[in-house]
Amino acid sequence: MNEQDRDFITPLMQENTVESWAEAVCIAIAQLKDKDVKALQVFLSDDYAEHIRLCGQIAKSLRGEK
C-alpha cells in the first residue's frame, strides 16, 4: 500500500465508526497486490453489495462489535 492509499485510510480509521472502518477495509482490499506489485482484484463475493456487507462485518469484528 502506498502513501496515497494510507492518506485515504487513516482519516477513515480516525472517524471511528463502523461505516468508516468498513470503507477503509474496502479500500485496503482493493489495494492488495501480489509479489510483482500487480493488483489482485480481490472481492469477498461476486455480488458487490455482498462484498460491501462483508467488509462491514470485518470492520465490526476489528472494532470488537457483534
C-alpha positions as CSV (number, residue, x, y, z in Angstrom):
1,M,0.0,0.0,0.0
2,N,1.4,3.3,-0.9
3,E,1.3,6.6,1.0
4,Q,-1.6,7.9,-1.1
5,D,-3.7,4.9,-0.1
6,R,-2.9,5.4,3.5
7,D,-4.0,9.0,3.2
8,F,-7.4,7.7,2.4
9,I,-7.5,5.0,5.1
10,T,-6.1,6.9,8.1
11,P,-8.8,9.6,8.3
12,L,-11.5,6.9,7.9
13,M,-10.0,4.9,10.8
14,Q,-9.8,8.1,12.9
15,E,-13.5,8.7,12.2
16,N,-14.0,5.6,14.3
17,T,-17.4,4.4,13.0
18,V,-18.3,1.0,11.7
19,E,-19.1,2.6,8.3
20,S,-15.8,4.5,8.1
21,W,-13.9,1.4,9.1
22,A,-15.8,-0.7,6.5
23,E,-14.9,1.8,3.8
24,A,-11.2,1.6,5.0
25,V,-11.4,-2.2,4.8
26,C,-12.8,-2.0,1.2
27,I,-10.0,0.4,0.2
28,A,-7.4,-1.9,1.8
29,I,-8.7,-5.0,0.0
30,A,-8.9,-3.1,-3.3
31,Q,-5.2,-2.2,-2.9
32,L,-3.9,-5.7,-2.4
33,K,-1.0,-6.6,-4.8
34,D,1.0,-9.7,-5.5
35,K,4.7,-10.1,-5.1
36,D,5.2,-8.5,-8.6
37,V,3.1,-5.5,-7.5
38,K,0.2,-6.4,-9.7
39,A,-3.3,-5.7,-8.4
40,L,-5.1,-8.8,-7.2
41,Q,-8.6,-7.6,-7.6
42,V,-9.9,-9.5,-4.6
43,F,-13.6,-9.5,-3.9
44,L,-15.2,-11.2,-0.9
45,S,-18.3,-12.1,-3.1
46,D,-19.3,-12.0,-6.7
47,D,-22.1,-9.7,-5.7
48,Y,-20.6,-6.2,-4.9
49,A,-23.3,-5.4,-2.4
50,E,-22.4,-8.5,-0.5
51,H,-18.7,-7.6,-0.7
52,I,-19.5,-4.3,1.0
53,R,-21.6,-6.0,3.6
54,L,-18.8,-8.4,4.4
55,C,-16.3,-5.5,4.7
56,G,-18.8,-4.1,7.2
57,Q,-18.6,-7.4,9.1
58,I,-14.8,-7.3,9.1
59,A,-15.0,-3.7,10.4
60,K,-17.3,-4.7,13.2
61,S,-15.0,-7.6,14.2
62,L,-12.0,-5.4,14.2
63,R,-13.8,-3.0,16.4
64,G,-14.8,-5.8,18.8
65,E,-18.5,-5.4,18.0
66,K,-21.1,-8.1,17.2
